[in-house]
Amino acid sequence: MRDRPRIFDDMSGLAGGAFSALTGLREELKALVQNRVDEFLARLEVVRREEFDAMVQMASHSRMETERLAQQVKLLQDRLNAGEAHNPSTPKKKPASP
């Protein structure tokens, strides 16, 4: 004679199967909700945080490069003006009109 009736084994197997099915359903529902949210955000033209951070970093690098180039242009202009001061016989050029 067995210590445990077979019905408990059957109920245990059924509960395990139900738990497994619910876990799969949960994952499927999560993926469906994520897709809907992504579609909604795309319609609103909202950017993801990673994209925003990348653009901020690119803008920062561009700003620093622009400042560096502006300093370099100023230095070259100062050198050019200093050269004209030492050599007054060279005619001054008019700045280019926009």
C-alpha distance (Angstrom), angle and dihedral (degrees) to the residues before:
residue distance angle dihedral
M1 . . .
R2 3.77 . .
D3 3.77 123.7 .
R4 3.80 94.2 -138.8
P5 3.78 126.5 43.0
R6 3.80 115.9 -119.2
I7 3.80 91.9 -120.3
F8 3.81 90.5 73.2
D9 3.80 90.5 54.2
D10 3.80 89.9 50.2
M11 3.79 92.0 48.3
S12 3.80 90.5 48.2
G13 3.81 91.1 52.0
L14 3.79 91.4 47.0
A15 3.82 91.8 50.4
G16 3.81 91.2 49.1
G17 3.80 91.0 50.1
A18 3.80 92.0 48.2
F19 3.80 91.0 49.4
S20 3.79 90.6 50.8
A21 3.81 91.6 48.9
L22 3.80 91.7 49.0
T23 3.79 90.9 50.3
G24 3.81 90.4 53.2
L25 3.79 90.8 46.4
R26 3.80 90.4 50.8
E27 3.81 91.8 53.0
E28 3.80 91.7 47.3
L29 3.81 91.6 49.3
K30 3.80 90.8 48.3
A31 3.82 91.2 52.8
L32 3.81 91.4 47.3
V33 3.81 92.6 50.9
Q34 3.81 91.2 46.5
N35 3.81 90.8 52.6
R36 3.81 91.7 49.4
V37 3.81 91.8 49.2
D38 3.82 90.8 48.6
E39 3.82 90.9 50.7
F40 3.80 91.2 48.6
L41 3.79 93.1 49.3
A42 3.81 90.8 46.9
R43 3.81 90.0 54.7
L44 3.81 89.2 51.4
E45 3.82 89.1 48.1
V46 3.80 91.1 -126.1
V47 3.80 115.2 163.2
R48 3.76 125.2 -137.8
R49 3.79 119.9 -110.4
E50 3.82 92.3 -111.9
E51 3.82 91.2 55.1
F52 3.80 91.6 46.7
D53 3.80 92.5 49.6
A54 3.81 90.6 49.1
M55 3.81 91.0 51.9
V56 3.82 91.5 48.1
Q57 3.78 89.9 51.7
M58 3.82 92.0 48.3
A59 3.81 90.9 49.2
S60 3.80 90.7 49.7
H61 3.80 92.0 51.0
S62 3.81 90.6 47.0
R63 3.79 91.5 50.1
M64 3.81 92.0 50.4
E65 3.82 91.3 47.7
T66 3.82 91.1 48.8
E67 3.81 90.7 51.2
R68 3.80 90.9 48.0
L69 3.79 91.9 50.0
A70 3.82 91.8 46.4
Q71 3.81 89.4 54.0
Q72 3.78 90.4 48.4
V73 3.82 91.7 50.2
K74 3.82 90.6 49.1
L75 3.80 90.7 49.8
L76 3.80 91.3 50.1
Q77 3.81 91.4 47.0
D78 3.81 90.3 50.4
R79 3.80 90.5 49.8
L80 3.79 90.6 47.8
N81 3.81 92.0 49.0
A82 3.81 90.7 47.1
G83 3.81 89.5 51.7
E84 3.81 91.2 51.7
A85 3.81 90.1 50.0
H86 3.82 90.2 55.7
N87 3.79 92.7 46.2
P88 3.83 107.7 40.9
S89 3.82 93.0 170.1
T90 3.79 92.4 75.0
P91 3.80 111.1 92.2
K92 3.77 116.7 -119.1
K93 3.75 115.6 -117.3
K94 3.75 120.7 -132.0
P95 3.80 114.6 -116.9
A96 3.77 113.8 -103.6
S97 3.79 114.5 -97.4
P98 3.79 116.6 -123.5
